């Protein structure tokens, strides 16, 4: 994948076949990455392209890339018969404070988005820190799922004005959606549930329409 990205021209497309891609990648040019073109929610791991990232680094998205039908994870041996059922399983961690051992230099999201990228029908699973960090972006996340994160599933910082819609955010060890003071995200028709702390912690403004927030230890 990394080699294909290096060779691909701006506005090009990569068709990503099902399989496991154990390589850390960043997206720094305007391209389109396409895996599954129908819903990933009821698919097995063998039916999807799974990118296994370096847990000490963020996958940085610095260009207005479009990504569809791809799974991102820090888990080397991710396996499931049904993605939705897997995501809904209680996050079983022997020591839920383990994430606190990470130093500042190692505290990386699975995805760090600071461009107007478009993520559609994407899964971010088993992140060892944050699931997705949105920074200085007006990008979009749609029809996606963020689950099993050691810290926040969705972390909005630095004047983020991203739109997140029809997305499931669940099973965070900390907070489902965390928005810092300068951020102003828009969440529409999202489900936020199963967090060990609050479903949402909002210090900025934000717009929330038609969201279903439930079964979080501390509510909002």
Residue, then its C-alpha position, 0 to 999 in steps of 0.5 A: x500500500x505504501x509503495x502504491x501511495x508513493x507512485x500514485x498521482x494526485x486524484x488517483x484511486x487505489x482499489x484495496x483488496x481484502x486482506x491484512x496490510x501490516x504497514x504504517x501509512x500516512x496520506x499526504x496527497x489528494x487520492x481515493x482509497x476504496x475497499x468495500x463499496x457496500x456496508x462493512x457492518x455485517x462483514x467478516x474480517x476476511x472480507x475487508x482490507x485491514x490496515x494495521x498501524x504502528x501503535x506508537x505513531x498516528x496515521x496522519x491524514x494531511x490531504x483531502x483524501x477520500x477513504x471508503x470501506x477500510x478498517x484501521x487498527x492497532x491490533x495485530x491479529x484482528x479477527x471477527x465474523x461480524x464487525x458490528x457484533x465484534x464492536x458491540x462486545x464489551x472491551x475486555x482489558x486486563x488492566x484498564x489503566x494500562x493506557x496511562x503508561x504511555x508517555x507524551x511521545x508515544x500518545x498517538x491516535x489511530x488516525x490524526x485528521x488535519x485536512x478536509x478528508x472524507x471518511x465513509x464506511x470506515x472502521x477504526x478498531x482497537x486503538x491503543x490511544x485515541x480512535x480518531x483525532x480531528x484537528x483543524x478540519x472541516x472534513x466528514x465522517x459518515x456511515x462509520x464505526x469507532x470502537x474499542x479505544x483505550x482513551x477517547x474514541x473521537x477527539x476534536x481539537x484545534x478549531x475542528x468543524x468536522x461533520x460526523x453523521x450516521x456513525x457509531x461511537x462505542x466502547x471507549x475506555x474514557x469518553x466517546x466524543x471529547x471536544x476541546x474548547x476551540x472545537x465546534x463539531x457537528x454530529x448528526x444521527x450518531x449512536x454513542x454508547x458503551x463508554x467507561x466514562x462519559x458518552x460526550x464531554x463538550x467544552x467547545x460549542x458543537x451541533x448535535x442533531x438526532x444523536x442517540x446517547x445511551x449506556x455510558x457510565x457517566x452520560x454526558 
